[in-house]
Structure formats: C-alpha cells, structure tokens
C-alpha cells in the first residue's frame, strides 16, 4: 500500500489534473503519488469514489484493481 500524503490522508481516490488519470492511493505506485503531491496536481472527489472520478472525466490507472472496479459498478446499479 502506498504511503498516504498528509494532505490526502483521508482520501482514497486521487486524480492527476494533468493527465485525467485517477489513482487508488491504496494500490498506486508510490512514485506516482509522490509526483502528484510535488507537482500540486492532485484532485480529490466528493464523494470519494471511483464513480465520481469517472463522472468528472478521469480514467482509472492500470494499478486500480478489479475489486474496486466491481465496487464502482455495484454503486452505479
């Protein structure tokens, strides 16, 4: 699990404003999260869900696991 940055300690889904890619902080590569924080390009979502990120045009990073995808689909139903 990636280390949570202080600014996003209560966030699960973190988007990259530059690329419109959303990361699951629990499974994302640490380098990607560190880069987002350093560039101040992180985007949070309310509610903090993959579905909301998708509603805003973000696409999941390949590190997002299928279980999270299934949760998002169930929430849409």
C-alpha positions in Angstrom: 0.0 0.0 0.0 1.3 3.4 -0.9 2.1 5.9 1.9 -0.7 8.5 2.2 0.4 12.1 1.9 -0.6 14.3 4.9 -2.8 16.4 2.6 -4.7 13.4 1.3 -4.7 11.2 4.4 -8.5 10.8 4.3 -8.7 10.3 0.6 -8.8 7.0 -1.3 -9.1 8.3 -4.9 -6.6 10.9 -6.2 -6.7 12.3 -9.7 -4.0 13.7 -11.7 -5.2 17.0 -13.2 -2.5 16.9 -15.9 -3.5 13.5 -17.4 -7.1 12.9 -16.1 -6.0 9.6 -14.6 -7.3 8.6 -11.2 -5.3 6.5 -8.7 -6.4 4.4 -5.8 -4.0 5.5 -3.1 -4.2 2.1 -1.5 -2.7 0.4 -4.6 -1.0 3.1 -6.7 2.8 3.2 -7.3 4.3 5.4 -4.6 6.3 7.3 -7.2 3.0 8.4 -8.9 1.6 9.7 -5.7 4.8 11.5 -4.8 4.9 13.1 -8.2 1.3 14.3 -7.9 2.0 15.9 -4.5 5.2 17.5 -5.6 3.6 19.0 -8.7 0.5 20.1 -6.7 -1.6 18.4 -9.4 -3.8 16.2 -7.2 -7.6 16.3 -7.5 -9.9 14.8 -4.9 -13.5 13.9 -5.4 -16.7 14.3 -3.3 -17.9 11.7 -2.7 -14.6 9.9 -2.7 -15.5 7.2 -5.2 -14.2 5.9 -8.5 -17.7 6.5 -9.9 -17.4 10.2 -9.1 -13.9 10.4 -10.6 -15.3 8.9 -13.8 -18.2 11.3 -13.8 -15.6 14.1 -13.9 -13.8 12.5 -16.9 -11.0 10.7 -15.1 -10.0 7.2 -16.2 -8.5 4.6 -13.7 -4.8 4.0 -13.7 -3.9 0.4 -14.6 -3.0 -0.2 -10.9 -6.7 0.1 -9.9 -7.7 -3.4 -9.0 -10.7 -5.2 -10.4 -12.4 -5.4 -6.9 -12.5 -1.6 -6.9 -14.0 -1.6 -10.4 -16.7 -4.1 -9.2 -17.5 -1.9 -6.2 -17.9 1.1 -8.5 -20.2 -0.8 -10.8 -22.3 -2.0 -7.9 -22.6 1.6 -6.6 -23.9 2.6 -10.1 -26.6 0.0 -10.0 
